[in-house]
Amino acid sequence: MSHASPKKQHSTVGARRIIAVGGGKGGVGKSVLSANIAVSFAERGQDVVLIDADLGMANAHTLFSIERPGKGLGAVLDKEVANLSETCVATGVPNLSLIPGTSASPGTANINHGQKQKLLRQVRNLDADLVVIDCGAGAAYNTLDFFALADTRLVVVTPQITSIQNAYGFLKGAVHRILIQAAGSPRRKQLVSAELSNARGVAKLPDAVARIALEDPELAAALHSQLQHFGGRVIGNYIYEPKEELIVQTMGRLCRDFLGIQATTLGTIPASKHMHASVNARVPLLNRHGSEPLAVMVRQIAALLANEDVQHQRNGRIALPRANRGDLSYAEAAAPMIH
């Protein structure tokens, strides 16, 4: 018996494009931008599903004036529905549906591994042109795994240094999580975890991958592919003056130099009374002030996201297979069994 050779992650069914929006701590405007990016794609005639992946404090439905959103993700967790698509609710925007998050009831934010894997599979298998995942705040594993599911991983930051620090920490956690998952076997995951633990502080993650290459070149190649095709993008939000755009640009340099990933800045959104008013009116900006310059900027960002080569990202990310023979080396585990 032999094990399968390393495979590249890709699919031809399910969601044609997945964009996840994260940002570390709350308050940076990621939910508002997620909603408006989803609206922009829907305006193009694409079939879009927006998922509120906050498992404890969901509020995306409020942005669409939805009074009673239903249980959403909670209905799947509670086995009230078999398929995630059954929880979709109309938003009032043509071509755009919403899958609400869970309410603040006890325990909903602490789903187990099996529940999470079920949700992730069902998100991946949604029949839609685009799935936008509005990730919860913080860097818990549940949040990171929703973020990691995406083809394009978008981080929203404000020009405050604390926001930059939080966003960088969030991306670092996501990169670590993704590399460990891509390692495949328990032995290889342990090797990656040990190297990443050593790469604390200002240590550069590509140096850790280089050390892994000395012991396991095949593993290092898979990790490198995950970094090269990470698909990180940055949006600056609540910009008050031009010099603050330069602060947002530091995210890209930090990610390149210390995490080994590209995190291109797609745009910077100025602070706007129109955006603020649209939230209070519970109507997306693109619907309430669709001709305002700010709405045009959001559409430009969506256009850049639409041009991302999804299949290239998926095909470029190599994940190694799990070994199922204990702590044998990969070469030993892959060798034919002799009876």
C-alpha positions in Angstrom: 0.0 0.0 0.0 1.3 3.5 -0.8 0.2 6.9 0.1 -0.9 9.5 -2.4 1.7 12.0 -3.6 1.4 15.6 -2.4 -1.5 17.3 -4.1 -2.4 20.9 -4.9 -5.6 22.3 -3.4 -8.1 23.3 -6.0 -11.7 22.6 -6.8 -14.1 23.0 -9.8 -17.3 22.9 -7.7 -18.7 25.0 -4.9 -17.9 28.7 -4.4 -16.1 30.1 -7.5 -14.4 32.8 -5.4 -14.0 33.2 -1.6 -12.9 36.5 0.0 -12.4 36.7 3.7 -12.2 40.0 5.5 -10.4 40.2 8.9 -8.8 42.9 10.9 -7.6 41.7 14.4 -9.6 43.7 16.9 -13.1 45.1 16.1 -13.9 48.7 15.3 -11.9 49.0 12.0 -14.9 48.8 9.8 -14.4 45.4 8.3 -18.1 44.4 8.5 -19.2 47.6 6.7 -16.6 47.1 4.0 -17.5 43.4 3.7 -21.1 44.4 3.1 -20.3 47.0 0.5 -17.8 44.9 -1.3 -20.5 42.2 -1.5 -23.0 44.7 -2.8 -20.5 45.8 -5.5 -20.1 42.3 -6.8 -23.8 41.8 -6.8 -24.2 44.9 -8.8 -22.1 43.2 -11.5 -24.8 40.5 -11.7 -22.8 37.9 -9.8 -24.5 35.5 -7.3 -23.1 36.6 -4.0 -23.4 35.2 -0.4 -22.2 37.3 2.5 -21.4 35.2 5.6 -21.3 36.8 9.1 -18.7 34.5 10.6 -18.8 36.1 14.0 -19.8 33.2 16.3 -20.8 35.3 19.2 -21.6 38.9 18.3 -23.1 38.8 14.8 -24.5 42.1 13.4 -24.1 42.0 9.6 -27.9 41.7 9.3 -28.3 45.1 10.9 -26.5 46.7 8.0 -29.3 45.5 5.7 -32.2 46.5 8.0 -33.0 42.8 8.7 -34.9 42.6 11.9 -35.1 38.9 12.5 -32.3 37.2 10.6 -32.8 33.6 11.9 -30.2 31.4 13.5 -27.9 31.3 10.4 -24.7 29.4 11.2 -26.3 28.4 14.5 -29.0 26.4 12.6 -26.3 24.2 11.2 -24.5 23.9 14.5 -27.8 22.8 16.2 -28.6 20.5 13.3 -31.8 22.3 12.5 -30.8 22.3 8.8 -28.6 19.9 6.9 -27.2 22.4 4.5 -25.8 25.9 5.1 -27.5 27.3 2.0 -30.8 26.8 3.7 -29.9 29.5 6.1 -29.6 32.2 3.4 -31.8 35.3 3.9 -32.7 38.0 1.4 -30.9 41.3 1.9 -33.1 43.4 -0.4 -30.1 43.8 -2.8 -30.6 41.8 -6.0 -28.2 38.8 -6.3 -27.0 39.1 -2.7 -27.9 36.8 0.2 -26.8 36.8 3.8 -26.0 33.9 6.0 -26.3 35.4 9.5 -23.9 34.6 12.3 -24.8 33.3 15.7 -26.3 35.3 18.6 -24.6 36.0 21.9 -26.1 32.9 23.5 -23.7 30.9 25.8 -21.3 28.6 24.0 -22.0 29.6 20.4 -18.5 31.1 20.1 -16.9 27.8 21.3 -17.7 25.3 18.7 -15.7 22.1 18.6 -13.4 20.9 15.9 -16.0 18.7 14.2 -18.5 21.5 14.1 -16.0 23.9 12.6 -14.9 21.5 9.9 -18.5 20.9 8.9 -19.0 24.7 8.6 -15.8 25.2 6.6 -16.8 22.4 4.2 -20.2 23.8 3.7 -18.9 27.3 3.1 -16.5 26.0 0.5 -19.3 24.0 -1.2 -21.8 26.9 -1.4 -23.0 27.3 -5.0 -22.2 31.0 -5.6 -20.0 33.1 -7.8 -18.6 34.8 -4.7 -18.7 34.1 -1.0 -17.6 37.0 1.3 -16.7 36.0 4.8 -16.9 38.7 7.4 -14.6 37.2 10.1 -15.1 37.9 13.7 -12.7 40.0 15.8 -9.7 38.6 17.4 -7.3 35.9 16.5 -9.0 32.7 17.9 -8.5 29.6 15.9 -12.1 29.6 14.7 -11.6 33.1 13.2 -8.3 32.3 11.7 -9.7 29.1 10.0 -12.5 31.0 8.4 -9.9 33.6 7.2 -7.6 30.8 5.9 -10.5 29.3 3.9 -10.4 32.1 1.4 -8.7 32.6 -1.9 -8.2 36.3 -1.2 -7.4 37.2 2.4 -8.3 40.8 3.0 -7.2 42.7 6.1 -8.8 46.1 7.1 -6.6 48.5 9.1 -6.9 52.1 10.4 -3.8 54.3 10.5 -3.5 54.0 14.3 -0.4 52.1 15.3 -2.5 49.8 17.5 -4.6 48.8 14.5 -1.4 48.1 12.5 -0.1 45.9 15.3 -3.3 44.0 15.7 -3.6 43.4 12.0 0.0 42.2 11.7 -0.6 39.9 14.7 -3.7 38.6 13.1 -1.9 37.9 9.8 1.0 36.3 11.6 -1.4 34.0 13.4 -3.2 33.1 10.1 0.1 32.4 8.4 1.3 30.1 11.2 -2.1 28.3 11.2 -2.0 27.8 7.5 1.6 26.5 7.5 0.9 24.0 10.2 -2.3 22.7 8.5 -0.4 22.4 5.2 2.3 20.3 6.8 0.0 17.3 6.7 1.3 14.6 9.0 1.6 14.9 12.8 5.4 14.6 12.6 5.7 17.4 10.0 3.2 19.6 11.9 5.3 19.1 15.0 8.4 20.2 13.1 6.7 23.3 11.7 5.3 24.2 15.1 8.7 23.9 16.7 10.3 26.2 14.1 7.5 28.7 14.3 7.8 28.8 18.1 11.5 29.6 17.7 10.7 32.4 15.2 9.2 34.7 17.8 9.7 38.4 18.2 11.4 40.0 15.2 12.6 36.7 13.7 11.8 36.3 10.0 9.5 33.5 9.1 11.2 32.7 5.8 14.4 31.9 7.8 12.4 29.3 9.7 11.3 27.8 6.4 14.9 27.7 5.3 15.9 25.8 8.4 13.1 23.3 7.7 14.4 22.8 4.2 17.7 21.4 5.7 15.7 18.6 7.3 12.7 18.2 5.0 13.0 19.9 1.5 9.6 18.6 0.4 7.9 20.1 3.4 9.7 23.4 2.9 8.6 23.5 -0.7 5.0 23.1 0.4 5.3 25.9 3.0 7.0 28.2 0.5 4.0 27.6 -1.9 1.6 28.7 0.8 3.6 31.9 1.4 3.9 32.7 -2.3 0.2 32.2 -2.9 -1.1 33.6 0.4 -3.3 36.1 -1.4 -3.0 38.8 1.3 -4.5 42.2 0.6 -4.9 45.4 2.7 -7.5 48.1 2.9 -6.8 51.3 4.9 -10.0 52.7 6.5 -10.9 55.9 8.4 -8.1 57.9 6.7 -8.2 61.6 7.7 -5.1 63.0 6.0 -2.8 61.8 3.2 0.2 61.1 5.4 -1.9 58.4 7.1 -1.9 56.4 3.9 1.9 56.0 4.4 1.2 54.3 7.8 -1.1 51.8 6.1 1.6 51.1 3.6 3.9 49.8 6.4 1.7 46.7 6.6 2.9 45.5 3.2 6.6 45.9 4.2 6.1 44.2 7.5 4.4 41.2 5.8 7.0 40.9 3.1 10.0 41.2 5.4 8.9 39.2 8.4 6.2 36.9 7.2 7.3 36.2 3.6 3.9 37.1 2.1 2.7 39.8 -0.2 0.0 42.0 1.2 -0.7 44.6 -1.4 -2.7 47.7 -0.4 -5.8 47.8 -2.6 -6.9 51.2 -1.5 -7.4 53.6 1.4 -10.9 54.8 2.4 -11.3 58.3 3.9 -13.3 58.9 7.0 -16.8 59.8 5.7 -20.0 61.1 7.2 -21.8 59.2 4.4 -20.4 55.9 5.5 -21.3 56.7 9.1 -24.8 57.7 8.1 -25.4 54.6 6.0 -24.6 52.4 9.0 -27.0 54.3 11.2 -29.6 54.1 8.4 -28.9 50.4 8.2 -28.5 50.6 4.4 -25.2 49.8 2.6 -23.4 52.9 1.3 -23.5 51.7 -2.3 -27.3 51.7 -2.0 -27.8 54.9 0.0 -25.0 57.1 -1.6 -24.1 55.1 -4.7 -22.8 58.1 -6.7 -20.6 59.5 -3.9 -16.8 59.4 -4.5 -16.5 57.0 -1.5 -18.9 54.5 -3.2 -16.8 54.8 -6.4 -13.7 53.9 -4.4 -15.3 50.8 -2.9 -16.3 49.7 -6.4 -12.8 50.2 -7.6 -11.5 48.0 -4.8 -14.1 45.4 -5.7 -12.9 45.6 -9.3 -9.4 44.8 -8.3 -10.6 41.9 -6.2 -12.6 40.6 -9.2 -9.4 40.5 -11.3 -7.7 38.2 -8.8 -6.8 34.9 -10.5 -8.6 32.5 -8.1 -7.5 29.3 -9.8 -3.9 30.4 -9.8 -4.1 30.9 -6.0 -5.8 27.6 -5.4 -3.5 25.6 -7.7 -0.4 27.2 -6.2 -1.1 26.2 -2.6 0.4 22.8 -1.9 -0.8 20.8 1.0 0.9 17.6 2.0 -1.1 14.5 2.7 -1.6 13.2 6.2 0.5 10.2 7.2 -1.6 7.6 9.1 1.2 5.4 10.4 2.2 7.3 13.6 5.4 9.2 13.7 7.2 7.4 10.8 9.1 9.7 8.5 7.2 10.6 5.3 9.5 8.4 3.2 8.9 5.5 5.5 5.2 6.1 5.6 4.9 6.3 1.9 6.9 3.1 1.3 4.9 -0.1 0.3 3.9 -2.3 3.2 5.5 -5.7 3.1 3.3 -8.6 4.4 
